[in-house]
Amino acid sequence: MTSPAPADHEWHHILGPDDLPEGRVTTVHVEHHTYAVTHHEGRYGVLDNRCPHQGGPLGEGSIENGHLRCPWHGYDYDPTTGEPPPPFDDAPACFATEVRDDGVWVALPTPSAPPRTASDVVVETMVDFGVDTVFGMVGHSNLGMADAMRHAEDRGDLRFFGIRHEGAAAFAASAYGKLTGRPGACFGIAGPGSTNLLTGLYDAKVDGAPVLAISGQVPSPSRGRGAFQDLDLSAAFNDVAAFSETLYPASDHAELTSLACKTAIVERTVAHLVLPDDVQTIPSDAAAGTAVGRVVERAMPPVADALRDAAARLAAAERPTFIVGAGARDDMAEIIELAEHVGAPIATTFKAKGQISDNHPLGCGVLGRSGTPVASWFMNESDLLVVFGASFSNHTGISSYKPIIQIDDDPMALGRFHPVEIPVLGNAALTAAALRGAVPADGGVDRRPEVAERWAIWREEKARRRVDDKGHGLSAAAIFESLGGEIADDAVICVDVGNNTYSFGRYFEVADQTVLMSGYLGSIGFGFPAAMGAWAALGTERQIVSVSGDGGFGQYAMELSTVAKYGMNLTHVVLDNHELGKISKEQRDADFDVWQTSLHNPDFASMAELFGVDAHRVTTADELAPALRAAFDHVGPSLVAIQQDVTLL
């Protein structure tokens, strides 16, 4: 006969008749709670699984001398009532049980709606500021925040992608921010989970990508007392994050989250929030923060005097050349219109590769160490450089002895490393449009035939390099020629760091693709996780491709399981030469012996197949185009592993 459940309780079947032998303990889960179940002297007991001492899992304990012993600290409790032996009185909650024909039943409190928590306030505020994608790892010190994100995902407010290493999460979030201009987010536990985020966050910081980093933390009462994984995360993140705050019980959780999101968006940088374990689950009825009235358009028109001087100088130039950097990524339409108006060739920094098509009659490709002789020739032959949104990195090598008009919306960027003739503070698009209205159209020199001539010379040289073959794999020129022939014109390409990257900048001719890279940080390993971030941002809207060497891919190759788990429709191209080729080259150039740069690689294609990823191995030139075509046609994650000759660069 079934007994009535106590008031506000419900009966739950938890064990079959023979599931738990006499003298044993087990753990059962009912709804969102965990219970310790004992079988002692013919009776069953159901206790709250948390030991009242320090939360030890009683269901993992054992029955000794008639007592249930906590596995953490040896505290004893009656197996069926939960009562401790005298003089102690701290007992776990105990629940009524009943043995029926089909097994053991327990009367548990009727569940109520979970309370809204501080974590819910944080998540709702993030969402209002445009955070819709989080990459990270759920762990023991961020469970409350993770549960709030789970609720938000159930509502359709955001998506969470669980990764295999927090470094990949930060790179993915950085790529998401670079591509969309909206804050990507990454998530880790206290201690090593958060410190693993730092490299990817530095990438976001130096490249001006908005990213929100969220760290779990040890409980507030344990903080600063040498607890397990207790690190001063605010201090650790002090350099990388423009905003880093810990949320305490009495903090204004909505306001601190609002300030973090505002900082990431407006300053195009990293912001960081630390949530101690106990704070994450504090009940809260506070309103979420809102972006309305807090984030404004930052585009500034140029100062009138500087614009007048720049217009006069540009009008007087006979052979002006434009150089555009990644800071002008969103301003290219107006810059190209101005270039066409005055007949100026356009070269890009490597970070800005793809901002003008190499098929455009005035496009000259990349300038600098990763660049084309087309771009360098026009810079050297110019009588004026007009530079939009570039940092003057030493890798680009913009000639400081040339007369320069520099346009940037950051006053610290103007003349940062050396004086320029005319610094113009203002938004690149607004400044280009204003110059177009102030400068007469070019009336004589048509630079387009000159650009075409220089490209013809370079393409002839590339054709000679494509057929080089020493019997050890494909040349970089052949690889990137084939990639250019098979990839979608509007693909997003995430590139890594190393010889593969230099070769990509030099040989790959962009159509309308968008290129993402670890620019100023130059962190090896960026490419593959970045493709995960790009896929999360665009889904099926555009083809997503990443390119790396074997050194870079090896750092995050286990994320193959992540792309397979979520069915990410992306293709990774790995150039396998069994060597850190760029470092070997630098050792030779510095008159050192080549040392410790060889790599012992698996068959990457076979490895990818083990994860359920479509994979192709290429060892000869005639295999390359078909393999790329098949990978791009595949719906889901794919990999193309290409045997490359490291000497054919």
C-alpha positions as CSV (number, residue, x, y, z in Angstrom):
1,M,0.0,0.0,0.0
2,T,1.3,3.4,-0.9
3,S,1.5,5.9,1.9
4,P,0.5,9.5,1.4
5,A,3.5,11.8,0.9
6,P,4.1,14.5,3.5
7,A,2.7,18.0,2.8
8,D,4.4,19.7,-0.1
9,H,6.3,16.5,-1.0
10,E,6.1,14.0,-3.9
11,W,7.0,10.3,-4.1
12,H,9.9,9.4,-6.5
13,H,11.1,6.0,-7.5
14,I,14.9,5.9,-7.1
15,L,16.0,2.2,-7.0
16,G,15.0,-1.2,-8.2
17,P,14.4,-4.0,-5.6
18,D,18.0,-5.3,-5.9
19,D,19.9,-2.3,-7.0
20,L,21.7,-1.5,-3.7
21,P,23.1,-4.4,-1.7
22,E,23.0,-4.5,2.1
23,G,25.7,-2.3,3.7
24,R,26.3,-0.2,0.6
25,V,25.9,3.5,-0.3
26,T,25.1,5.1,-3.7
27,T,24.2,8.4,-5.2
28,V,20.9,9.2,-7.0
29,H,19.9,12.3,-8.9
30,V,16.3,13.5,-8.8
31,E,15.5,16.6,-10.9
32,H,18.3,19.1,-10.0
33,H,19.3,17.6,-6.6
34,T,21.6,14.8,-5.5
35,Y,21.0,12.4,-2.7
36,A,22.9,9.8,-0.8
37,V,21.0,6.5,-0.5
38,T,22.0,3.9,2.1
39,H,21.0,0.3,2.7
40,H,21.8,-0.7,6.3
41,E,20.4,-3.6,8.4
42,G,17.5,-4.0,6.0
43,R,16.4,-0.4,6.0
44,Y,17.0,2.3,3.4
45,G,17.9,5.9,4.1
46,V,17.9,8.9,1.8
47,L,20.0,11.9,2.9
48,D,21.0,15.1,1.3
49,N,24.3,14.3,-0.4
50,R,26.2,17.3,1.0
51,C,28.0,16.7,4.3
52,P,27.1,19.6,6.6
53,H,30.8,20.0,7.4
54,Q,32.3,21.1,4.0
55,G,29.9,19.7,1.4
56,G,31.6,16.4,1.0
57,P,29.6,13.8,-1.2
58,L,28.1,11.4,1.3
59,G,26.9,9.1,-1.5
60,E,30.6,8.4,-2.2
61,G,31.2,7.4,1.4
62,S,31.0,4.0,3.1
63,I,29.2,2.4,6.1
64,E,31.6,1.6,8.9
65,N,30.7,0.4,12.4
66,G,27.1,1.3,11.8
67,H,27.8,4.8,10.6
68,L,27.9,6.5,7.2
69,R,31.3,8.0,6.9
70,C,32.0,11.2,4.8
71,P,34.8,10.4,2.3
72,W,36.4,13.8,2.7
73,H,36.9,14.2,6.5
74,G,35.6,11.1,8.1
75,Y,32.5,12.7,9.7
76,D,30.0,10.1,10.8
77,Y,26.2,10.0,10.5
78,D,23.4,7.5,11.1
79,P,22.9,5.8,7.7
80,T,19.1,6.0,7.8
81,T,18.3,9.1,9.9
82,G,21.4,11.3,9.3
83,E,21.9,11.9,13.0
84,P,25.5,12.3,14.0
85,P,26.9,10.6,17.2
86,P,27.0,12.8,20.3
87,P,28.0,15.5,21.0
88,F,27.5,16.6,17.4
89,D,24.2,17.9,16.1
90,D,24.9,18.9,12.5
91,A,22.8,16.5,10.5
92,P,22.1,16.3,6.7
93,A,18.5,16.5,5.7
94,C,16.8,13.1,5.8
95,F,13.7,12.1,3.7
96,A,11.0,9.5,4.2
97,T,11.4,6.3,2.3
98,E,9.2,3.4,1.3
99,V,9.9,0.0,-0.1
100,R,7.4,-1.2,-2.7
101,D,7.2,-4.1,-5.0
102,D,9.1,-2.2,-7.7
103,G,11.8,-0.9,-5.4
104,V,12.6,2.1,-3.2
105,W,10.7,5.3,-3.2
106,V,11.5,8.6,-1.5
107,A,9.3,11.6,-0.6
108,L,11.0,14.7,-1.7
109,P,9.9,18.4,-1.5
110,T,7.8,19.6,-4.4
111,P,10.3,21.6,-6.5
112,S,9.7,25.3,-6.8
113,A,10.8,27.7,-9.5
114,P,14.5,28.5,-9.0
115,P,15.2,31.9,-7.7
116,R,16.6,34.6,-9.9
117,T,20.3,35.1,-9.0
118,A,23.1,37.5,-9.4
119,S,24.4,35.4,-12.3
120,D,21.0,35.9,-14.0
121,V,21.4,39.6,-13.7
122,V,24.9,39.4,-15.2
123,V,23.8,37.3,-18.1
124,E,20.7,39.4,-18.9
125,T,22.9,42.5,-18.9
126,M,25.5,40.9,-21.2
127,V,22.7,39.9,-23.6
128,D,21.3,43.5,-23.7
129,F,24.8,44.8,-24.6
130,G,24.9,42.4,-27.6
131,V,26.8,39.4,-26.1
132,D,25.2,36.4,-27.8
133,T,28.0,33.9,-28.0
134,V,30.2,32.5,-25.2
135,F,33.2,30.0,-25.5
136,G,34.5,28.3,-22.5
137,M,34.7,25.5,-20.0
138,V,32.2,24.7,-17.2
139,G,33.9,23.8,-13.9
140,H,33.6,23.6,-10.2
141,S,34.0,27.3,-9.5
142,N,31.7,28.7,-12.2
143,L,28.6,26.5,-12.0
144,G,26.2,29.2,-10.9
145,M,27.1,31.4,-13.8
146,A,27.0,28.4,-16.1
147,D,23.5,27.6,-15.0
148,A,22.4,31.2,-15.7
149,M,23.8,30.9,-19.2
150,R,22.0,27.6,-19.6
151,H,18.7,29.3,-18.9
152,A,19.6,32.1,-21.3
153,E,20.4,29.5,-24.0
154,D,17.1,27.8,-23.3
155,R,15.4,31.2,-23.9
156,G,17.3,31.6,-27.2
157,D,19.3,34.6,-25.8
158,L,22.8,33.3,-26.3
159,R,24.8,30.2,-27.3
160,F,27.5,28.5,-25.4
161,F,30.3,26.4,-27.0
162,G,32.2,24.2,-24.7
163,I,35.9,23.9,-25.7
164,R,38.8,21.6,-24.8
165,H,41.2,24.4,-23.7
166,E,40.4,27.9,-22.5
167,G,43.1,29.3,-24.8
168,A,41.0,28.3,-27.7
169,A,38.0,30.0,-26.1
170,A,39.8,33.3,-25.9
171,F,41.1,33.1,-29.5
172,A,37.6,32.2,-30.7
173,A,36.1,35.2,-28.8
174,S,38.8,37.5,-30.2
175,A,38.1,36.4,-33.7
176,Y,34.4,36.9,-33.1
177,G,35.0,40.4,-31.9
178,K,37.3,41.2,-34.9
179,L,34.8,39.9,-37.4
180,T,31.6,41.4,-36.0
181,G,32.6,44.4,-33.9
182,R,30.4,43.0,-31.2
183,P,31.9,41.6,-28.0
184,G,32.8,37.9,-28.1
185,A,32.9,36.3,-24.6
186,C,35.0,33.6,-23.0
187,F,34.5,31.8,-19.7
188,G,36.7,29.9,-17.3
189,I,37.0,28.7,-13.7
190,A,39.2,30.1,-11.0
191,G,43.0,29.7,-11.2
192,P,44.3,27.9,-14.3
193,G,41.0,28.0,-16.2
194,S,41.2,31.8,-16.2
195,T,45.0,32.2,-16.7
196,N,44.6,29.9,-19.7
197,L,42.5,32.7,-21.3
198,L,45.3,35.3,-21.1
199,T,47.1,34.7,-24.5
200,G,43.9,35.0,-26.5
201,L,42.8,38.0,-24.5
202,Y,46.2,39.7,-25.3
203,D,45.5,39.0,-28.9
204,A,42.1,40.8,-28.6
205,K,43.7,43.7,-26.7
206,V,46.5,44.5,-29.1
207,D,44.3,44.1,-32.2
208,G,41.4,46.2,-30.8
209,A,38.8,43.5,-30.6
210,P,35.9,43.7,-28.1
211,V,35.9,40.7,-25.7
212,L,34.3,40.1,-22.4
213,A,36.1,37.5,-20.2
214,I,34.3,35.9,-17.3
215,S,36.1,34.1,-14.5
216,G,34.7,31.9,-11.7
217,Q,36.5,32.4,-8.4
218,V,36.9,30.6,-5.1
219,P,34.2,31.4,-2.5
220,S,34.5,34.8,-0.9
221,P,35.3,33.5,2.6
222,S,38.2,31.5,1.2
223,R,39.6,34.2,-0.9
224,G,43.1,35.3,0.0
225,R,43.6,32.4,2.4
226,G,45.6,30.1,0.1
227,A,42.5,28.0,-0.9
228,F,42.7,25.6,-3.8
229,Q,43.0,27.5,-7.1
230,D,42.9,30.8,-5.2
231,L,44.7,33.4,-7.4
232,D,44.3,37.2,-7.5
233,L,42.6,37.3,-10.8
234,S,42.2,41.0,-10.9
235,A,46.0,41.4,-10.5
236,A,46.6,38.7,-13.1
237,F,44.3,40.4,-15.6
238,N,45.4,43.9,-14.7
239,D,47.5,44.5,-17.8
240,V,45.3,42.7,-20.4
241,A,41.9,44.1,-19.3
242,A,41.0,47.7,-19.5
243,F,38.2,46.9,-17.0
244,S,38.5,44.1,-14.4
245,E,36.3,43.9,-11.3
246,T,35.2,41.3,-8.8
247,L,31.5,41.1,-8.0
248,Y,30.9,40.9,-4.3
249,P,27.6,40.1,-2.5
250,A,26.8,43.8,-2.0
251,S,28.1,44.9,-5.5
252,D,25.8,46.4,-8.1
253,H,26.0,43.4,-10.4
254,A,24.1,45.0,-13.2
255,E,26.1,48.2,-13.2
256,L,29.5,46.5,-13.1
257,T,28.5,44.2,-15.9
258,S,27.2,47.2,-17.9
259,L,30.6,49.0,-17.4
260,A,32.5,45.9,-18.5
261,C,30.4,45.6,-21.7
262,K,30.6,49.3,-22.4
263,T,34.4,49.3,-22.0
264,A,34.8,46.3,-24.3
265,I,32.6,47.9,-27.0
266,V,33.6,51.6,-26.8
267,E,37.3,51.1,-26.3
268,R,37.5,48.0,-28.5
269,T,39.3,46.0,-25.9
270,V,39.1,43.4,-23.2
271,A,36.9,43.7,-20.1
272,H,36.9,41.1,-17.3
273,L,34.4,40.1,-14.5
274,V,35.3,37.8,-11.6
275,L,32.4,36.0,-9.9
276,P,33.2,34.2,-6.6
277,D,31.4,30.9,-6.3
278,D,29.1,32.0,-3.5
279,V,28.1,35.3,-5.3
280,Q,26.9,33.5,-8.4
281,T,23.9,32.0,-6.6
282,I,22.9,34.9,-4.4
283,P,19.1,35.6,-5.0
284,S,18.5,38.9,-6.7
285,D,15.5,40.9,-7.9
286,A,17.7,43.7,-9.4
287,A,16.9,44.9,-12.9
288,A,19.4,44.0,-15.6
289,G,21.6,46.7,-17.1
290,T,20.8,48.1,-20.5
291,A,22.9,49.4,-23.4
292,V,20.2,52.1,-24.2
293,G,21.7,55.5,-23.7
294,R,25.2,54.1,-22.8
295,V,26.8,53.2,-26.1
296,V,27.1,55.9,-28.8
297,E,28.6,56.2,-32.3
298,R,32.2,57.2,-32.0
299,A,32.9,58.3,-35.6
300,M,34.4,61.8,-35.6
301,P,34.6,64.1,-38.6
302,P,38.1,65.5,-39.3
303,V,39.3,68.8,-37.8
304,A,38.8,71.5,-40.4
305,D,42.3,72.9,-40.5
306,A,43.9,69.5,-40.8
307,L,41.4,68.5,-43.6
308,R,42.2,71.7,-45.5
309,D,46.0,71.0,-45.3
310,A,45.6,67.4,-46.3
311,A,43.4,68.3,-49.3
312,A,45.9,70.8,-50.5
313,R,48.8,68.4,-50.1
314,L,47.0,65.5,-51.8
315,A,45.9,67.8,-54.7
316,A,49.6,68.8,-55.3
317,A,50.9,65.2,-55.3
318,E,51.7,63.6,-58.7
319,R,52.2,60.0,-57.5
320,P,50.2,59.5,-54.3
321,T,49.9,56.0,-52.8
322,F,47.3,55.0,-50.2
323,I,48.1,52.6,-47.4
324,V,45.2,51.2,-45.4
325,G,45.4,49.3,-42.1
326,A,43.0,47.2,-40.1
327,G,41.7,50.4,-38.3
328,A,40.0,51.3,-41.6
329,R,38.3,47.9,-42.0
330,D,34.8,49.4,-41.9
331,D,35.7,52.5,-44.0
332,M,36.9,51.0,-47.3
333,A,34.0,52.1,-49.6
334,E,34.8,55.8,-49.0
335,I,38.6,55.2,-49.2
336,I,38.3,53.4,-52.5
337,E,36.1,56.1,-53.9
338,L,38.7,58.7,-53.0
339,A,41.5,56.6,-54.5
340,E,39.5,56.2,-57.7
341,H,38.9,60.0,-57.7
342,V,42.6,60.9,-57.5
343,G,44.0,57.8,-59.2
344,A,46.0,56.5,-56.2
345,P,47.1,52.9,-55.9
346,I,46.1,51.2,-52.6
347,A,48.4,48.9,-50.6
348,T,47.3,47.3,-47.3
349,T,49.1,46.3,-44.2
350,F,49.1,42.5,-43.6
351,K,46.3,42.9,-41.0
352,A,44.2,44.7,-43.6
353,K,44.7,42.1,-46.3
354,G,41.4,41.7,-48.1
355,Q,40.1,45.2,-47.4
356,I,40.6,45.9,-51.1
357,S,40.4,43.1,-53.7
358,D,43.6,42.3,-55.6
359,N,41.4,42.3,-58.6
360,H,40.6,46.0,-58.2
361,P,42.5,48.1,-60.8
362,L,44.2,50.1,-58.0
363,G,44.7,47.2,-55.5
364,C,48.4,46.5,-54.9
365,G,48.3,43.8,-52.3
366,V,50.1,43.7,-49.0
367,L,53.0,45.9,-48.0
368,G,55.9,44.7,-45.9
369,R,57.5,41.4,-44.8
370,S,54.4,39.4,-45.8
371,G,53.8,41.4,-48.9
372,T,54.0,41.7,-52.6
373,P,56.6,43.5,-54.7
374,V,53.7,45.3,-56.3
375,A,52.9,47.2,-53.0
376,S,56.5,47.9,-52.2
377,W,57.2,49.3,-55.7
378,F,54.4,51.8,-55.5
379,M,55.4,53.0,-52.0
380,N,59.0,53.5,-53.2
381,E,57.9,55.3,-56.3
382,S,55.4,57.6,-54.6
383,D,55.7,61.3,-53.8
384,L,53.1,61.2,-51.0
385,L,51.7,58.4,-48.8
386,V,48.2,58.7,-47.4
387,V,47.8,56.3,-44.6
388,F,44.4,55.3,-43.1
389,G,44.0,53.4,-39.9
390,A,47.5,51.8,-39.8
391,S,49.8,51.5,-36.8
392,F,53.2,51.9,-38.7
393,S,54.3,48.5,-37.4
394,N,57.9,47.5,-38.2
395,H,56.6,44.5,-40.1
396,T,54.8,46.8,-42.5
397,G,57.7,49.1,-43.0
398,I,55.9,52.3,-44.1
399,S,58.8,54.6,-45.3
400,S,59.2,57.3,-42.7
401,Y,61.2,59.5,-45.1
402,K,58.2,59.9,-47.4
403,P,55.8,62.8,-46.9
404,I,52.8,61.3,-45.1
405,I,49.2,62.3,-44.5
406,Q,48.1,60.1,-41.6
407,I,44.3,59.7,-40.8
408,D,43.3,57.9,-37.6
409,D,40.5,58.3,-34.9
410,D,43.1,57.6,-32.1
411,P,45.2,60.7,-31.3
412,M,47.9,58.5,-29.8
413,A,48.3,56.7,-33.2
414,L,49.0,59.9,-35.0
415,G,52.8,60.3,-35.4
416,R,53.3,57.5,-32.9
417,F,56.8,56.5,-33.9
418,H,57.9,59.5,-35.9
419,P,56.5,62.8,-37.1
420,V,54.2,62.9,-40.1
421,E,53.7,65.8,-42.3
422,I,50.0,66.1,-41.8
423,P,48.3,64.2,-39.0
424,V,44.5,64.2,-39.3
425,L,42.3,63.2,-36.3
426,G,39.1,61.8,-37.5
427,N,37.1,58.8,-38.7
428,A,38.6,57.3,-41.9
429,A,35.4,57.1,-43.9
430,L,34.3,60.6,-43.0
431,T,37.7,62.0,-43.8
432,A,38.0,60.2,-47.1
433,A,34.6,61.5,-48.1
434,A,35.5,65.0,-47.1
435,L,38.8,64.8,-49.1
436,R,36.9,63.6,-52.1
437,G,34.8,66.7,-52.0
438,A,37.8,69.0,-51.5
439,V,40.3,67.5,-54.0
440,P,39.9,67.8,-57.8
441,A,39.7,64.6,-59.7
442,D,42.9,63.3,-61.3
443,G,43.1,64.9,-64.7
444,G,46.2,63.3,-66.2
445,V,48.0,60.2,-64.8
446,D,46.1,57.0,-65.1
447,R,47.8,54.6,-62.6
448,R,45.7,51.6,-63.5
449,P,48.0,50.4,-66.4
450,E,50.9,50.8,-64.1
451,V,49.3,48.7,-61.5
452,A,48.4,46.0,-64.0
453,E,52.0,46.0,-65.3
454,R,53.4,45.4,-61.9
455,W,50.9,42.6,-61.2
456,A,51.9,40.9,-64.5
457,I,55.5,40.9,-63.5
458,W,54.8,39.4,-60.1
459,R,52.4,36.8,-61.5
460,E,55.0,35.6,-63.9
461,E,57.4,35.1,-61.0
462,K,54.7,33.3,-59.0
463,A,54.1,31.0,-61.9
464,R,57.8,30.0,-62.0
465,R,57.7,29.3,-58.3
466,R,54.5,27.2,-58.5
467,V,56.2,24.5,-60.5
468,D,59.3,24.2,-58.3
469,D,59.5,20.6,-57.0
470,K,62.2,19.0,-55.0
471,G,60.2,15.8,-54.3
472,H,59.5,16.7,-50.7
473,G,56.1,18.2,-51.0
474,L,54.3,21.2,-52.6
475,S,55.5,24.8,-52.8
476,A,53.7,27.6,-51.0
477,A,53.1,29.3,-54.3
478,A,51.3,26.2,-55.6
479,I,49.3,25.8,-52.5
480,F,47.9,29.3,-52.3
481,E,47.3,29.5,-56.1
482,S,45.1,26.4,-55.8
483,L,43.4,27.7,-52.6
484,G,42.6,30.9,-54.4
485,G,41.0,29.0,-57.3
486,E,38.7,26.9,-55.1
487,I,37.7,29.1,-52.2
488,A,34.6,31.2,-52.2
489,D,35.1,34.8,-53.2
490,D,33.5,36.0,-50.0
491,A,35.0,33.4,-47.6
492,V,36.3,34.3,-44.1
493,I,39.9,33.1,-43.9
494,C,41.6,32.8,-40.5
495,V,45.3,32.5,-40.8
496,D,47.9,31.4,-38.2
497,V,51.5,32.5,-37.6
498,G,54.7,31.2,-39.2
499,N,56.0,30.6,-42.7
500,N,52.5,29.6,-43.8
501,T,51.3,33.1,-42.9
502,Y,54.1,35.0,-44.7
503,S,53.4,32.8,-47.8
504,F,49.7,33.5,-47.6
505,G,50.3,37.2,-47.5
506,R,52.6,37.0,-50.4
507,Y,51.0,34.5,-52.8
508,F,47.2,34.4,-52.0
509,E,45.3,36.9,-54.1
510,V,42.1,38.1,-52.4
511,A,38.8,38.6,-54.1
512,D,36.3,39.7,-51.5
513,Q,37.4,37.5,-48.7
514,T,37.7,38.7,-45.1
515,V,41.1,37.8,-43.5
516,L,41.5,37.4,-39.7
517,M,44.8,37.0,-38.0
518,S,46.7,37.4,-34.7
519,G,48.2,40.7,-35.9
520,Y,50.3,42.5,-33.3
521,L,50.6,39.7,-30.9
522,G,51.4,37.2,-33.6
523,S,50.4,34.2,-31.6
524,I,50.9,30.8,-33.1
525,G,47.8,28.6,-32.7
526,F,45.3,31.4,-33.5
527,G,44.0,30.1,-36.9
528,F,41.9,27.0,-36.0
529,P,40.2,28.4,-32.9
530,A,39.6,31.7,-34.8
531,A,37.6,29.7,-37.4
532,M,35.4,28.4,-34.6
533,G,34.7,32.0,-33.6
534,A,34.0,33.1,-37.2
535,W,31.7,30.1,-37.7
536,A,29.8,31.1,-34.5
537,A,29.5,34.7,-35.8
538,L,28.3,33.8,-39.4
539,G,27.1,30.2,-39.3
540,T,26.2,29.2,-42.9
541,E,26.2,32.8,-44.3
542,R,29.8,32.5,-45.6
543,Q,32.4,29.9,-46.1
544,I,34.8,29.7,-43.1
545,V,38.4,28.5,-43.8
546,S,41.4,28.5,-41.6
547,V,45.1,28.0,-42.6
548,S,47.9,27.0,-40.3
549,G,51.2,25.2,-40.3
550,D,51.7,22.0,-38.4
551,G,53.2,23.9,-35.4
552,G,50.2,26.1,-35.0
553,F,47.6,23.4,-35.6
554,G,49.4,21.2,-33.0
555,Q,48.6,23.7,-30.3
556,Y,44.8,23.3,-30.5
557,A,44.3,20.2,-32.6
558,M,42.1,18.7,-29.9
559,E,39.5,21.3,-30.8
560,L,38.7,18.9,-33.7
561,S,36.4,17.3,-31.1
562,T,34.7,20.7,-30.6
563,V,34.1,21.4,-34.3
564,A,32.7,17.8,-34.6
565,K,30.5,18.1,-31.5
566,Y,28.8,21.3,-32.8
567,G,28.9,20.4,-36.5
568,M,30.8,23.5,-37.3
569,N,30.8,24.0,-41.1
570,L,34.4,25.1,-41.6
571,T,37.5,23.8,-43.3
572,H,41.0,23.8,-41.8
573,V,44.0,23.7,-44.2
574,V,47.2,22.5,-42.4
575,L,50.5,22.8,-44.2
576,D,52.6,19.9,-42.8
577,N,56.3,20.2,-43.2
578,H,57.3,18.5,-39.9
579,E,59.2,21.7,-38.8
580,L,58.8,25.1,-37.2
581,G,60.0,26.4,-40.6
582,K,60.0,30.1,-39.7
583,I,62.2,29.5,-36.7
584,S,64.6,27.3,-38.6
585,K,64.9,30.1,-41.2
586,E,65.6,32.7,-38.5
587,Q,68.2,30.5,-36.9
588,R,70.0,30.2,-40.3
589,D,69.7,33.9,-40.9
590,A,71.2,34.7,-37.5
591,D,74.1,32.3,-38.2
592,F,72.9,29.8,-35.6
593,D,72.6,26.0,-36.1
594,V,69.1,24.8,-36.7
595,W,68.1,23.3,-33.4
596,Q,64.9,21.9,-31.8
597,T,62.6,23.0,-34.6
598,S,61.7,19.6,-36.0
599,L,58.2,18.2,-35.3
600,H,57.0,14.6,-34.9
601,N,53.5,14.8,-36.4
602,P,50.7,12.3,-36.7
603,D,48.9,11.8,-40.0
604,F,46.6,14.8,-39.4
605,A,44.0,13.5,-41.9
606,S,43.7,10.2,-40.1
607,M,43.6,11.9,-36.8
608,A,40.7,14.2,-37.9
609,E,38.8,11.2,-39.1
610,L,39.0,9.6,-35.7
611,F,37.0,12.7,-34.4
612,G,34.4,12.3,-37.1
613,V,35.8,15.1,-39.2
614,D,35.9,14.8,-43.0
615,A,39.6,14.7,-44.0
616,H,41.9,14.7,-47.0
617,R,45.6,14.1,-47.3
618,V,47.5,15.8,-50.1
619,T,51.0,14.8,-51.1
620,T,51.1,15.8,-54.8
621,A,50.1,18.8,-56.8
622,D,47.4,17.0,-58.8
623,E,45.6,15.9,-55.5
624,L,45.4,19.5,-54.2
625,A,42.5,21.1,-56.0
626,P,40.2,18.1,-55.8
627,A,40.9,17.7,-52.1
628,L,40.1,21.4,-51.4
629,R,37.0,21.2,-53.6
630,A,35.7,18.2,-51.7
631,A,36.4,19.8,-48.3
632,F,34.6,23.0,-49.3
633,D,31.6,21.0,-50.6
634,H,31.3,19.0,-47.4
635,V,28.6,20.2,-45.0
636,G,30.3,20.1,-41.6
637,P,33.9,20.3,-40.4
638,S,36.6,19.2,-42.8
639,L,40.4,19.2,-42.8
640,V,42.9,19.2,-45.7
641,A,46.5,18.2,-44.7
642,I,49.0,19.2,-47.3
643,Q,52.5,17.9,-47.4
644,Q,54.6,21.0,-48.0
645,D,58.3,21.5,-48.8
646,V,59.6,23.9,-46.2
647,T,62.3,25.1,-48.6
648,L,59.9,26.2,-51.3
649,L,58.6,29.4,-49.9
